[in-house]
Every structure is written in C-alpha cells, then in structure tokens.
C-alpha cells in the first residue's frame, strides 16, 4: 500500500493538463491541496493500526493486504465494511471522501466484463483482472467518468447533431482504440491517478460506437480537464480540521485519446451498456448510504452544539429537529445495511448490493438534503449569514466589541462561540455550502432516477396478487 507522501509525489509529476479559471495549473497548485488532503487521509488511516481492519482488506487476486478503496467485494460483509468505512471517513473530512468513485466503477466492471465474456466469448474479464491487479498493487486513486454532456436530452447518442456530445469510439486500431467526447461532473479527477470511463445509459445497436468502457491515466495525451474548485473559506487565525479539506471536479475532454486494448473493457457491446451504467449507480448509491449519514451526523452535531451554546438545548423544538435528523441518517444507513445483507453474488464472484434498498436509501438522502440544512439554519439563527469577517475579531479596534457581543451561554469562551458560528457559516452560506447542497441532491443520480429504478426493480405484481387474495378476487 502507498503512503500519502508517495501518492502526492506521483501526482505532482503528472503532465499539466488541468485548467482552472483560464489558467493551466500543475497538480501541486495550492488551490488543489484541500481536495488532495481528503485523499491523503484514505492513506493515513489505512496505515494506522487502530483503523487497519476498517480501511484495509485482503485482495482476492493476490492474497495481499490492500487499501479497502481498491477492493472488490467478495461477501455481504465486505459491502457492510465499505459502508462503515465510508461513514467514518466522511465524518473525519467533513463531507465526501471522494475515493469511492473509483472502486464503485471497478466493482461494476468486475461483474459486467464476466457477464459479457460468458455470453459473447469476449476476453474483457481477463483484461479487467490484469488491470485490477495493477490498480491494487499500486494503490491507485480512480475517478469514474460516467456522465456524458448529452446535448439534446430527447435524442439518443447516434441522433445528436454533434456525435461527440456522448463519448465515442472514433477509430479502432490493431493496438487499441481512439475516443473523443467529454465527461462531466468528474469529482476528484484533477488529483486522481486514473480516469475510469463507463457508459451513461442504455444503448441501441445504432449507438454501439458510444458503448465503451476503459481506463486511462488522468494525464494521458489528448485529455484536458477544465475544473471547478470548492474549498472552505480560508482561515486567518482560527484554523480547524474542516478548513483543510475541499474538493474539485472536472469537465474532462477526450480529444482523440488513444486507449490500448488491454485497458478497454467494453467496445461496441451495446446490449451491456445499460447494465454497466446501472450497476455503477447501484454501487455508488450504496456508498452514499455511508457518506450521506455522515453529512447528516455533522449537521446534527452542529445543530445540537449551537442549541447548547444558545442555551436552548432542552427546548422541545430542538429535540424535535434533532430527532428528525437522526431519523434521516439512520433510515438511510439502515437501508444500506439491508442492501448489503441482501446482496447477491454475480458470476464473477463479486457481490452486488440489493438494488431496491440501495436506491430507497439514496432517494431519502437526496430529498431530505435541503430540509437538513433548513433545520440547522432554524436552530443557528441569522448570525451565520451576517458574521463579521474573521479579521475583525483580531483588530484591536473591534476585537473587544465582538468578543463581548458574540457571547451566548455563560461558561463558553468567546473564541469557542466564534468557532462554532464560523463553522456554521461555512456549512450554510458559503459557496462550498451551495455546491454541497446541489451535490447532495444529484450526486450518484437525481431522486427521479432512484424512483425509476425502484419502480422498475420492484415486484408490483406480487403486491397486486396480495390485494386480490385479501379482497377475494379470483381469476
């Protein structure tokens, strides 16, 4: 397994292909560091004997100890351990741990490549296992690039005015393929080792050029990343763990990128594009059953803390708000547990979370995002929105006034009052807060997509038979 230092050493040597606000930047740019810090923690905790059992696993390929973020789930227990790890790590970094994207993609590929080989006589699974061994032994960090820009949403890939609005194969060579197009919303891409590309939807035979899956280094020739960075507001004096973690995502452009055959895991098998797209969504939504409860934990703990600092922690409306937050967090987590316990073994030996439970969990997480922030805002009051800048708390002309008038409950220092409300301001009214709220709704699939999957996978006919039986209807 790698250390955080080894991860960064490799990262900072990568080819410059990242653009931010009109500027070509290296991966050692300090503005990327908060996101990199998040990934570093996945190495740091894995190396800590106290958390070794949670953060590491045994490779089913080599028998070696590996980072759990590179593991293919071999049992329901593996899925439950991944969920527990995700909640723990998201609590530690104050939000999305980001590294789950890569392993969710690899688990989906481990299933579908075997299914294609069994049905079509291809050799994708052997290629995948060779790549997986390389990925595990080098303890790599992967981004899953799935979402195409899509153009006209009413049209299929082959019907678009510009065929590159879905990523596609433009040339097949003896030694590999050439692809063009773009993938959007690629969280972690600027500081990932690898980009793992999957289809975004079901395809028809006319869409076979767009039915493609592969992996390439994130700095491969022809790849350009146009990124947005989302970091907490910088602190002048009141350094805090939350202020050190951030994220970045990319619109990743593929301009005639060459991919060697050994890194190609689907090429034209349109019948399996939808299965691969949905299976990644299933794994990723199961990961959300760990990360979304962690975010609720943070909101819940902050809401309880500010209520205590305000001296209203025993008020009935505070207890009601906290109970509501608990109910959301544990309902989502509990459904994730059910998805793991009810997991099914695929032909490849990989375990797949139960689809309905995973989607029910993600749906409830998504539709409750704004409600959770609303509850925190209600308990915190208006100060997070109007809190003076940090420098005013250290200016001799204003420091005394702010320390005097920020005070709430006796016995809590002015600095701790300030720290509490500064944190809430970051959570509720910063630019990063807005990003996290929208991402909480749409990341891993919007609520409507979960509803479509839930309805499509649920046995409604069985329920109708139950109703007929109880009603005495015989046919």
JOVEN-V516127 format. One record per pair of residues at least 12 apart in sequence whose C-alpha atoms are under 10 Angstrom apart, sorted by the first residue. I is the first residue (numbers start at 0). J is the second residue. D is the distance in whole Angstrom. If there is no record, write none. Layout:
BEGIN
i = [I;I]
j = [J;J]
d = [D;D]
END
This chain:
BEGIN
i = [0;0;0;0;0;0;0;0;0;0;0;0;0;1;1;1;1;1;1;1;1;1;1;2;2;2;2;2;2;2;2;2;3;3;3;3;3;3;3;3;3;3;4;4;4;5;5;6;6;6;6;6;6;6;6;6;6;6;7;7;7;7;7;7;7;7;8;9;10;10;10;10;10;10;10;10;10;10;11;11;11;11;11;12;12;12;13;13;13;13;13;13;13;13;13;14;14;14;14;14;15;15;15;15;16;16;16;16;16;16;16;16;16;16;17;17;17;17;17;17;17;17;17;17;17;17;18;18;18;18;18;18;18;18;19;19;19;19;19;19;20;20;20;20;21;21;22;23;23;25;25;26;26;26;27;30;30;30;30;30;30;31;31;31;31;31;31;31;31;31;31;32;32;32;32;32;32;32;33;33;33;33;33;33;33;33;33;33;33;34;34;34;34;34;34;34;34;34;34;34;34;34;34;34;34;35;35;35;35;35;35;35;35;35;36;36;36;36;36;37;37;37;37;37;37;37;37;37;37;37;37;37;37;37;38;38;38;38;38;38;38;38;38;38;40;40;40;40;40;41;41;41;41;41;41;41;41;41;41;41;42;42;42;42;42;44;44;45;45;45;45;46;50;51;51;51;52;52;52;53;53;53;53;53;53;53;53;54;54;54;54;54;54;54;54;54;54;55;55;55;55;55;55;55;56;56;56;56;56;56;56;56;57;57;57;58;58;58;58;58;58;58;59;59;59;59;59;60;60;60;60;60;61;61;61;63;63;64;64;65;65;65;65;66;66;66;66;67;67;67;67;67;67;67;68;68;68;68;68;68;68;68;68;68;68;68;68;68;69;69;69;69;69;69;69;69;69;69;69;69;69;69;69;69;69;70;70;70;70;70;70;70;71;71;71;71;71;71;71;71;71;71;71;71;72;72;72;72;72;72;72;72;72;72;73;73;73;73;73;73;73;74;74;74;74;74;74;74;74;74;75;75;75;75;75;75;75;75;75;75;75;75;75;76;76;76;76;76;77;77;78;78;78;78;78;78;78;78;78;78;78;78;79;79;79;79;79;79;79;79;79;79;80;80;80;81;81;81;81;81;82;82;82;82;82;82;82;82;82;82;83;83;83;83;83;83;83;83;84;84;84;85;85;85;85;85;85;85;85;85;85;85;86;86;86;86;86;86;86;86;86;86;86;87;87;87;87;88;88;88;89;89;89;89;89;89;89;89;90;90;90;90;90;90;90;90;90;91;91;91;91;91;92;92;92;92;92;92;92;93;93;93;93;93;93;93;93;93;93;93;93;93;94;94;94;94;94;94;94;94;94;94;94;95;95;95;95;95;95;95;95;95;95;95;95;95;96;96;96;96;96;97;97;97;97;97;97;97;97;97;97;98;98;98;98;98;98;98;98;99;99;99;99;99;99;99;99;99;100;100;100;100;100;100;100;100;100;100;100;100;100;100;101;101;101;101;101;101;101;101;101;101;101;101;101;101;102;102;102;102;102;102;102;102;102;102;102;103;103;103;103;103;103;103;103;103;103;103;103;104;104;104;104;104;104;104;104;104;104;104;104;104;104;104;105;105;105;105;105;105;105;105;105;105;105;106;106;106;106;106;106;106;106;107;107;107;107;107;107;107;107;107;107;107;107;107;107;108;108;108;108;108;108;108;108;108;108;108;108;108;108;108;108;108;109;109;109;109;109;109;109;109;109;109;109;109;109;109;110;110;110;110;110;110;110;110;110;110;110;110;111;111;111;111;111;111;111;111;111;111;111;111;111;112;112;112;112;112;112;112;112;112;112;112;113;113;113;113;113;113;114;114;114;114;115;115;115;115;115;117;117;119;121;121;121;122;122;122;123;123;123;123;123;123;123;124;124;124;125;125;126;126;126;126;126;127;127;127;127;127;127;129;129;130;130;130;130;130;134;134;138;139;139;139;140;140;140;140;140;140;140;141;141;141;141;141;141;141;141;141;141;141;141;142;142;142;142;142;142;142;142;142;142;142;142;142;142;142;143;143;143;143;143;143;143;143;143;143;143;143;143;143;144;144;144;144;144;144;144;144;144;144;144;144;144;144;144;144;144;144;144;144;145;145;145;145;145;145;145;145;145;145;145;145;145;145;145;145;145;146;146;146;146;146;146;146;146;146;146;146;146;146;146;146;147;147;147;147;147;147;147;147;147;147;147;147;147;147;147;148;148;148;148;148;148;148;148;148;148;148;149;149;149;149;149;149;149;149;149;149;150;150;150;150;151;155;155;155;155;155;155;156;156;156;156;156;156;156;156;156;157;157;157;157;157;157;157;157;158;158;161;162;162;162;162;163;163;163;163;163;163;163;164;164;164;164;165;165;165;165;165;165;165;165;165;165;166;166;166;166;166;166;166;166;166;166;166;166;166;166;166;166;166;167;167;167;167;167;167;167;167;167;167;167;167;167;167;167;168;168;168;168;168;168;168;168;168;168;168;168;169;169;169;169;170;170;170;171;171;171;171;172;172;172;172;173;173;174;174;174;174;174;175;175;175;175;175;175;175;176;176;176;176;176;176;176;176;176;176;176;177;177;177;177;177;177;177;178;178;178;178;178;178;178;178;178;178;179;179;179;179;179;179;179;179;179;180;180;180;180;180;180;180;180;181;181;181;181;181;181;181;181;182;182;182;182;182;182;182;182;182;183;183;183;183;183;183;183;183;184;184;184;184;184;184;184;184;184;185;185;185;185;185;185;185;186;186;186;186;186;186;186;186;186;187;187;187;187;187;188;188;188;188;188;188;188;188;188;188;188;189;189;189;189;189;189;189;189;189;189;189;189;189;189;190;190;190;190;190;191;191;191;192;192;192;192;193;193;193;193;193;193;194;194;194;194;194;194;194;194;194;195;195;195;195;195;195;195;196;196;196;196;196;196;196;196;197;197;197;197;197;197;197;197;197;197;197;197;197;198;198;198;198;198;198;198;198;198;198;198;198;198;198;199;199;199;199;199;199;199;199;200;200;200;200;200;200;200;200;201;201;201;201;201;201;201;201;201;202;202;202;202;202;202;202;202;203;203;203;203;203;204;204;204;204;205;205;206;206;206;206;206;207;207;207;207;207;207;208;208;208;208;209;209;209;209;209;209;210;210;210;210;210;210;210;210;210;210;211;211;211;211;211;211;211;211;211;212;212;212;212;212;212;212;212;212;213;213;213;213;213;213;213;213;213;214;214;214;214;214;214;215;215;215;215;215;215;216;217;219;219;219;219;220;220;220;220;220;221;221;221;221;221;221;222;222;222;222;222;222;222;223;223;223;223;223;223;224;224;224;224;224;224;225;225;225;225;225;226;226;226;226;226;227;227;227;227;227;228;228;228;228;228;228;229;229;229;229;229;229;229;229;229;229;229;229;230;230;230;230;230;230;230;230;230;230;230;231;231;231;231;231;231;231;231;231;231;231;232;232;232;232;232;232;232;232;233;234;234;234;234;235;235;235;235;236;236;236;236;237;237;237;237;237;237;238;239;239;241;241;241;242;242;245;246;277;277;278;278;278;279;280;280;280;280;280;280;280;281;281;281;281;281;281;281;281;281;281;281;281;281;281;282;282;282;282;282;282;282;282;283;283;283;283;283;283;284;284;284;284;284;284;284;284;284;284;284;284;284;284;284;285;285;285;285;285;285;285;285;285;285;285;285;285;285;285;285;285;285;286;286;286;286;286;287;287;287;287;287;287;287;287;287;287;287;287;288;288;288;288;288;288;288;288;288;288;288;288;288;288;288;288;288;288;289;289;289;289;289;289;289;290;290;290;290;291;291;291;291;291;291;291;291;291;291;291;292;292;292;292;292;292;292;292;292;292;293;293;293;294;294;294;294;294;295;295;295;295;295;295;295;295;295;295;295;296;296;296;296;296;297;298;298;298;298;298;298;298;298;298;299;299;299;299;299;299;299;299;299;299;299;300;300;300;301;301;301;301;301;301;301;301;302;302;302;302;302;302;302;302;302;302;302;302;302;303;303;303;303;303;303;303;304;304;304;305;305;305;305;305;305;305;305;305;306;306;306;306;306;306;307;307;307;308;308;308;308;308;308;308;308;308;308;308;309;309;309;309;309;309;309;309;310;310;310;311;311;312;316;316;317;317;317;317;319;320;320;320;320;320;320;321;321;321;323;323;323;324;324;324;324;324;327;327;327;327;327;327;328;328;328;328;329;330;330;330;330;331;331;331;331;331;331;331;331;331;332;332;332;332;333;333;333;334;334;334;334;334;334;334;334;334;335;335;335;335;335;335;335;335;336;336;336;336;336;337;337;337;337;337;337;338;338;338;338;338;338;338;338;338;338;339;339;339;339;339;339;340;340;341;341;341;342;342;354;354;354;354;354;355;355;355;355;355;355;355;355;356;357;357;358;358;358;358;358;358;358;358;359;359;359;359;359;360;361;361;361;361;361;361;361;361;361;361;362;362;362;362;362;362;362;362;362;362;363;363;363;364;364;364;365;365;365;365;365;365;365;365;365;365;365;365;365;366;366;366;366;366;366;367;367;368;368;368;368;368;368;369;369;369;369;371;372;372;372;372;373;375;375;375;376;376;376;376;376;379;379;379;379;379;380;381;382;382;382;382;382;383;383;383;383;383;383;383;383;383;383;383;384;384;384;384;384;384;384;384;385;385;386;386;386;386;386;386;387;387;388;389;389;389;392;392;392;401;401;402;402;402;405;405]
j = [42;45;46;55;63;64;65;66;135;136;137;138;139;42;43;45;46;65;66;136;137;138;139;39;40;41;42;43;44;45;46;138;35;36;38;39;40;41;42;43;44;46;39;42;43;39;42;35;38;39;42;137;138;139;140;190;191;192;26;27;32;35;36;38;39;190;27;192;25;26;27;35;189;190;191;192;217;218;25;26;27;28;190;25;26;27;25;26;27;190;192;216;217;218;219;26;217;218;219;220;218;219;223;224;189;217;218;219;220;221;222;223;224;225;188;189;190;217;218;222;223;224;225;226;249;251;189;223;224;225;226;227;249;250;224;225;226;227;228;249;225;226;227;228;225;226;225;224;225;189;190;189;190;191;190;228;229;230;245;246;247;189;190;227;228;229;230;244;245;246;247;190;230;243;244;245;246;247;228;229;230;231;241;242;243;244;245;246;247;92;96;97;186;187;189;190;228;229;230;243;244;245;246;247;248;187;189;190;191;243;244;245;246;247;92;243;244;245;246;88;89;91;92;93;94;95;96;97;98;187;243;244;245;246;92;96;97;98;140;187;190;191;244;246;88;91;92;96;244;54;66;67;68;84;88;92;96;97;98;140;54;55;66;68;138;66;88;65;66;67;68;66;84;64;66;67;67;80;84;66;67;80;81;83;84;85;87;66;67;68;80;81;83;84;85;87;88;67;68;69;70;80;81;84;68;69;70;71;72;77;80;81;70;71;73;70;71;72;73;132;135;136;71;72;73;132;348;128;129;131;132;135;132;135;136;135;136;135;136;135;136;137;138;135;136;138;139;80;81;84;99;102;135;138;81;84;85;98;99;100;101;102;103;135;138;139;140;141;98;99;101;102;103;105;106;131;132;134;135;136;137;138;139;140;141;102;103;105;106;131;134;135;102;103;105;106;107;109;110;131;135;348;349;350;102;103;106;109;344;348;349;350;351;352;344;345;347;348;349;350;351;339;340;342;343;344;348;349;350;351;336;337;338;339;340;341;342;343;344;349;350;351;352;336;339;340;342;350;339;350;282;285;286;335;336;338;339;340;342;350;351;352;285;286;289;335;336;337;338;339;340;352;289;336;339;99;285;286;289;339;285;286;287;288;289;290;332;335;336;339;286;288;289;290;293;332;335;336;286;289;290;97;98;99;286;287;288;289;290;291;292;293;286;287;288;289;290;291;292;293;294;296;332;289;290;292;293;289;290;293;289;290;291;292;293;294;296;297;289;290;291;292;293;294;295;296;297;240;241;244;293;297;240;241;242;243;244;245;293;240;241;242;243;244;245;290;293;294;296;297;298;426;241;244;245;246;290;291;293;294;295;297;435;186;244;245;246;287;289;290;291;293;294;435;438;439;187;244;245;246;290;140;141;142;186;187;188;191;246;247;290;139;140;141;142;143;186;187;191;140;141;142;143;282;283;286;287;290;140;141;142;143;144;185;186;187;195;279;282;283;286;443;139;140;141;142;143;144;187;191;193;194;195;196;279;283;131;134;139;140;141;142;143;195;279;282;283;141;142;143;278;279;280;281;282;283;284;285;286;141;142;143;144;145;195;196;197;275;276;278;279;280;282;283;127;128;130;131;134;141;143;195;197;279;282;131;278;279;282;283;349;350;351;197;274;275;276;277;278;279;280;281;282;283;349;350;351;123;124;127;128;131;195;197;212;213;264;265;275;276;278;279;347;349;123;124;125;127;128;131;264;275;345;346;347;348;349;350;124;274;275;278;344;345;346;347;348;349;350;351;123;124;264;265;271;272;274;275;276;278;345;346;347;124;125;126;127;128;212;264;265;271;275;347;125;127;345;346;347;348;271;345;346;347;264;265;268;270;271;346;347;268;264;265;268;261;264;265;260;261;262;263;264;265;266;264;265;347;261;264;260;261;262;263;264;213;214;261;262;263;264;261;262;214;261;262;263;264;192;193;192;191;192;193;187;188;190;191;192;193;194;187;188;190;191;192;193;194;195;214;215;216;217;185;186;187;188;189;190;191;192;193;194;195;196;214;217;248;182;184;185;186;187;188;191;193;194;195;196;197;214;279;181;182;183;184;185;186;188;193;194;195;196;197;198;199;212;213;214;249;250;251;166;181;182;183;184;185;194;195;196;197;198;199;200;212;276;279;280;165;166;181;182;183;184;185;196;197;198;199;200;250;276;444;163;164;165;166;180;181;182;183;184;197;198;199;200;250;251;163;164;165;166;180;181;182;183;184;199;250;161;162;163;164;165;166;181;182;183;199;162;163;164;165;164;200;201;202;203;205;206;200;202;203;205;206;207;208;209;210;202;203;204;205;206;207;208;209;205;206;180;179;180;208;209;178;179;180;181;209;253;254;179;180;181;182;179;180;181;182;198;199;206;208;209;210;178;179;180;181;182;196;197;198;199;208;209;210;211;212;252;253;254;179;180;181;198;206;207;208;209;210;211;212;253;255;266;267;180;207;208;209;210;211;212;255;256;257;266;267;208;209;255;256;208;255;257;257;258;260;266;257;258;259;260;259;260;257;258;259;260;261;257;258;259;260;261;262;263;211;213;255;256;257;258;259;260;262;263;266;253;254;255;256;257;258;259;208;209;211;221;253;254;255;256;257;258;209;221;222;252;253;254;255;256;257;209;222;251;252;253;254;255;256;222;223;224;250;251;252;253;254;196;197;199;224;249;250;251;252;253;224;225;226;248;249;250;251;252;226;227;247;248;249;250;251;438;442;224;226;247;248;249;250;251;226;227;228;246;247;248;249;250;442;226;246;247;248;249;217;218;224;225;226;246;247;248;249;250;251;217;218;223;224;225;226;227;228;246;247;248;249;250;251;217;218;246;247;248;216;217;218;215;216;217;218;214;215;216;217;218;219;213;214;215;216;217;218;219;222;251;212;213;214;215;216;217;262;211;212;213;214;215;263;264;265;209;210;211;212;213;214;264;265;272;273;275;276;279;210;211;212;213;265;269;271;272;273;274;275;276;277;279;211;272;273;275;276;277;279;280;269;271;272;273;274;275;276;277;269;270;271;272;273;274;275;276;277;267;268;269;270;271;272;273;274;268;269;270;272;273;267;268;269;270;267;269;267;268;269;270;272;266;267;268;269;270;272;266;267;268;269;265;266;267;268;269;272;265;266;267;268;269;270;271;272;273;275;263;264;265;266;267;268;269;271;272;262;263;264;265;266;267;268;272;275;258;259;260;261;262;263;264;265;266;258;259;261;262;263;264;256;257;258;259;262;263;258;251;253;256;257;258;253;254;255;256;257;252;253;254;255;256;257;251;252;253;254;255;256;257;249;250;251;252;253;254;248;249;250;251;252;253;248;249;250;251;252;247;248;249;250;251;246;247;248;249;250;245;246;247;248;249;431;244;245;246;247;248;429;430;431;432;433;434;435;242;243;244;245;246;247;425;429;430;431;432;243;244;245;246;422;425;426;429;430;431;432;245;421;422;424;425;429;430;431;389;388;389;390;421;388;389;390;393;389;390;392;393;389;414;415;417;418;421;418;418;422;422;425;426;422;425;431;431;354;452;351;352;354;443;354;357;358;443;444;448;449;338;351;352;353;354;355;356;357;358;361;443;444;449;452;350;351;352;353;354;357;358;443;357;358;361;442;443;444;335;352;354;356;357;358;359;360;361;362;364;442;443;444;449;331;332;334;335;336;338;339;351;352;353;354;356;357;358;359;360;361;443;332;335;357;361;443;331;332;335;357;358;360;361;364;365;439;442;443;328;329;330;331;332;333;334;335;336;338;356;357;358;359;360;361;363;364;328;331;332;333;335;336;360;328;331;332;364;327;328;331;332;360;361;363;364;365;368;439;324;325;327;328;329;330;331;332;333;364;328;329;332;328;368;371;435;439;324;325;326;327;328;329;364;367;368;371;372;324;325;327;328;329;426;321;324;371;372;374;375;423;426;427;320;321;322;323;324;325;328;371;372;374;375;321;324;375;375;378;379;419;420;422;423;426;317;320;321;324;371;372;374;375;376;377;378;379;423;317;318;320;321;375;378;379;378;379;419;375;378;379;380;407;416;419;420;423;318;375;378;379;380;408;407;408;411;379;406;407;408;409;410;411;415;416;419;420;378;379;380;406;407;408;409;416;407;408;409;378;408;378;377;378;374;375;377;378;374;371;373;374;375;377;378;371;374;375;370;371;374;367;370;371;374;375;360;363;364;367;368;371;360;363;364;367;360;359;360;363;364;356;357;358;359;360;361;362;363;364;357;360;361;364;356;357;360;353;355;356;357;358;359;360;361;363;352;353;356;357;358;359;360;361;352;353;356;357;360;352;353;355;356;357;360;351;352;353;354;355;356;357;358;359;360;351;352;353;354;356;357;352;353;353;354;356;354;356;449;452;453;456;457;449;450;452;453;454;455;456;457;453;449;453;444;446;448;449;450;451;452;453;446;449;450;452;453;449;439;440;441;442;443;444;445;446;449;450;440;441;444;445;446;447;448;449;450;453;440;446;449;439;440;446;436;437;438;439;440;441;442;443;444;445;446;447;449;439;440;441;445;446;447;439;440;435;436;437;438;439;440;436;437;439;440;436;426;427;432;436;427;423;426;427;423;424;426;427;428;419;420;423;424;427;420;424;405;420;421;423;424;419;420;421;422;423;424;425;426;427;428;429;420;421;423;424;425;427;428;429;424;428;401;405;417;420;421;424;401;421;421;417;418;421;413;414;417;413;417;414;416;417;417;420]
d = [8;9;8;9;10;8;6;7;8;7;7;6;9;7;9;9;9;9;9;9;7;6;8;8;10;9;6;7;10;9;8;9;9;9;8;5;7;8;5;6;10;10;8;9;10;10;10;9;9;8;9;10;9;8;9;10;10;9;9;8;10;8;10;10;8;9;9;8;9;7;8;10;9;7;8;7;10;10;7;5;5;9;9;9;8;9;8;7;10;10;9;9;8;6;9;9;9;5;8;9;7;10;9;10;9;9;6;9;9;9;7;5;6;9;9;7;10;10;9;9;6;5;6;7;9;9;9;8;6;5;6;9;9;10;9;6;5;7;8;10;8;8;8;10;9;10;10;10;9;9;10;7;7;10;9;7;9;8;9;10;9;8;8;10;7;9;9;10;8;8;7;9;9;8;8;8;9;10;9;9;7;9;10;8;5;4;4;7;9;10;9;9;10;8;9;8;8;8;8;8;6;4;4;6;10;9;9;6;9;10;8;8;8;9;9;7;6;8;9;9;9;9;6;9;9;9;6;8;9;10;8;6;7;8;9;7;7;7;8;9;9;9;9;10;8;9;8;9;10;8;8;9;8;10;8;10;8;10;8;10;9;10;8;10;9;10;9;9;7;8;10;9;9;10;9;10;9;9;10;9;8;7;8;8;6;10;9;6;5;8;9;8;10;7;9;10;9;4;8;9;8;10;10;10;9;9;7;9;10;9;10;10;8;10;10;7;8;10;9;9;8;9;8;9;8;10;10;8;10;9;7;9;8;9;9;9;9;9;9;7;8;9;7;8;9;7;9;9;7;9;10;9;9;10;8;9;9;7;6;9;8;6;9;9;8;9;8;10;9;9;8;6;9;8;9;8;10;7;6;9;10;7;7;8;9;7;9;9;8;9;10;8;8;9;7;6;9;8;10;9;10;9;7;8;10;10;7;10;10;8;6;6;8;10;8;10;10;6;5;6;9;9;9;8;9;8;9;7;6;9;9;10;9;5;5;7;6;8;9;10;7;8;8;10;7;8;10;10;8;9;9;9;9;9;8;9;5;8;8;8;8;7;10;10;9;8;6;9;9;6;8;10;10;10;9;9;9;8;8;10;7;6;8;7;5;8;8;7;8;9;9;9;6;9;10;9;10;9;10;8;9;10;9;8;7;8;8;5;6;9;10;8;9;9;8;4;5;8;7;5;8;9;9;8;8;10;7;9;8;8;8;6;8;9;6;7;10;9;10;8;10;9;5;7;9;8;7;9;9;10;9;10;8;7;9;8;6;9;10;8;6;9;10;7;9;10;8;7;10;7;10;10;9;9;9;10;7;8;7;6;10;8;8;10;10;9;8;9;10;6;8;9;8;9;10;10;10;10;10;9;8;10;9;9;7;6;10;10;8;10;10;10;7;7;8;10;9;8;9;9;8;9;9;9;7;7;9;10;9;7;6;5;9;9;8;9;9;9;9;7;9;9;9;7;4;5;5;9;10;9;8;8;7;10;10;10;10;10;10;9;7;9;9;10;10;9;9;10;10;8;9;6;8;9;5;6;9;9;8;9;8;6;9;9;7;8;8;9;9;8;5;9;8;8;9;10;10;8;10;9;9;8;10;8;10;10;9;8;8;10;7;9;8;9;9;6;8;9;5;5;9;9;7;10;9;10;8;9;8;8;10;10;10;9;9;10;8;9;7;10;9;8;10;10;10;7;10;7;8;9;10;10;9;10;7;9;7;10;9;10;8;9;9;6;7;6;8;6;9;9;9;8;9;9;7;9;7;6;10;8;9;9;8;5;8;9;7;10;10;7;8;9;9;9;9;9;9;7;6;10;9;9;7;8;10;9;8;9;7;9;10;9;10;9;10;10;9;10;9;9;9;7;5;7;10;8;10;9;9;9;8;6;7;8;7;9;10;8;7;8;7;8;9;9;8;7;10;10;10;9;10;8;6;7;9;9;8;5;5;6;9;8;8;9;5;6;5;6;7;9;10;9;9;7;7;6;5;9;9;6;8;6;5;6;8;10;9;10;10;10;7;8;9;8;10;9;6;5;6;7;9;9;9;6;7;8;6;9;8;10;6;6;5;6;9;9;10;10;10;9;9;8;9;10;6;8;9;8;10;8;6;5;6;5;9;9;8;9;10;9;9;9;5;5;7;8;9;8;8;5;9;10;10;10;9;7;5;7;8;6;5;6;9;10;8;6;9;10;10;9;6;6;9;9;7;6;6;9;10;9;10;10;9;5;6;9;9;9;10;9;9;9;6;8;9;10;10;8;9;9;8;10;8;9;9;6;9;9;7;10;10;9;10;6;5;9;8;8;9;9;10;9;8;10;9;9;6;4;7;9;9;10;9;6;7;9;9;6;7;8;9;9;10;10;7;10;7;6;4;6;7;9;10;8;9;9;6;9;8;10;9;8;10;6;6;9;10;9;9;5;4;7;7;10;10;10;9;10;9;9;5;6;8;7;10;9;10;10;8;9;8;9;8;10;9;9;9;10;10;10;9;9;10;9;9;9;8;9;8;6;6;9;7;5;4;4;8;9;8;10;10;9;8;6;5;6;7;10;8;9;9;9;5;5;4;6;9;10;9;9;9;7;7;5;5;7;8;10;9;9;8;5;5;5;7;9;10;10;9;6;5;7;8;9;9;9;10;7;5;4;6;8;8;10;9;10;8;6;5;7;8;10;10;10;8;6;5;6;9;9;10;9;6;6;6;8;10;9;9;9;8;5;5;6;7;9;9;10;7;6;4;6;9;10;10;7;6;6;8;7;10;8;10;9;10;8;6;6;9;8;8;9;10;7;9;7;10;10;9;7;7;7;10;9;8;10;10;8;9;8;6;9;9;6;6;8;7;6;4;5;8;9;8;6;5;6;5;9;9;10;9;8;6;4;7;9;9;10;8;5;5;6;8;10;9;10;10;8;7;5;7;9;9;9;8;10;7;7;8;6;6;7;10;9;9;9;6;7;9;7;6;9;10;10;8;8;8;5;8;10;10;10;10;7;5;8;8;6;8;8;8;8;5;4;7;9;7;9;10;9;5;7;8;6;6;10;10;6;7;9;10;8;8;6;8;10;9;8;10;7;10;10;8;4;6;5;9;9;7;6;9;8;10;8;7;9;8;9;7;6;5;6;5;9;8;6;9;10;8;7;5;5;6;8;8;10;8;9;6;5;5;7;9;10;9;9;7;9;9;9;5;4;5;7;9;8;9;9;6;7;8;9;9;7;9;7;9;10;9;9;7;8;9;9;9;9;6;8;8;6;5;6;5;8;7;6;5;6;8;7;10;9;8;6;5;7;8;9;6;6;5;6;9;8;5;5;6;8;7;6;4;6;8;9;6;6;6;9;8;6;4;7;9;9;9;6;5;6;8;10;8;5;9;10;8;9;8;8;7;4;6;8;10;10;8;6;10;8;7;6;9;10;7;9;8;8;6;9;10;10;10;10;7;7;9;8;10;10;8;9;10;10;7;7;10;8;8;10;9;8;9;10;9;7;9;9;9;9;8;9;10;9;9;9;9;10;9;8;9;9;9;10;9;9;6;7;10;9;10;8;7;8;6;9;10;7;7;10;9;10;10;10;10;7;7;10;9;8;10;9;9;10;9;9;6;9;9;9;9;10;6;6;9;8;6;9;10;9;6;8;9;10;9;9;6;9;7;8;10;7;9;9;9;5;8;10;8;7;9;10;8;9;9;9;9;9;8;9;10;8;6;8;10;9;9;8;9;9;9;6;5;8;8;5;8;9;10;7;9;10;6;7;10;8;9;8;6;10;8;9;10;10;10;9;10;9;7;8;8;9;8;10;6;9;9;8;9;9;8;4;7;9;7;6;10;8;8;10;9;9;10;10;10;9;7;8;10;8;6;9;9;10;9;7;9;8;8;10;7;10;10;10;8;7;7;9;7;9;8;10;9;6;9;9;6;7;9;8;10;9;8;9;10;10;8;10;9;8;9;9;7;9;8;9;8;10;10;10;8;5;8;9;6;7;9;8;9;9;7;9;8;10;10;9;8;9;7;6;9;10;9;7;8;9;10;10;6;7;10;10;9;8;10;10;9;6;5;9;9;7;9;7;9;10;9;8;10;9;5;6;10;9;7;6;9;9;9;10;10;9;9;10;9;7;10;9;10;6;8;9;9;10;8;9;10;9;9;9;9;7;8;10;9;7;7;8;10;9;10;9;8;10;10;10;7;8;9;9;9;10;8;5;7;9;7;6;10;7;10;10;9;10;8;10;9;5;7;9;7;5;9;10;8;9;7;6;9;9;6;9;9;10;9;9;10;9;8;10;6;8;10;9;5;4;7;8;5;6;9;10;9;8;5;7;10;9;9;8;8;6;9;9;9;10;10;8;8;7;9;9;9;7;5;8;9;7;7;8;9;9;9;9;9;5;8;9;7;6;9;7;8;9;7;9;10;9;10;9;8;8;9;8;7;10;9;10;9;8;5;8;9;6;7;9;10;8;9;8;8;9;9;9;9;6;4;7;9;10;9;7;6;10;10;9;7;10;9;7;10;9;8;9;6;9;9;6;6;7;9;9;8;10;8;7;9;8;9;8;9;8;9;10;10;7;10;10;8;8;10;10;10;10;9;7;9;9;8;9;6;7;8;6;4;8;9;7;7;10;9;10;9;6;9;8;6;9;9;10;10;9;9;8;7;8;9;9;9;9;10;8;10;9;9;9;9;8;9;8;7;9]
END
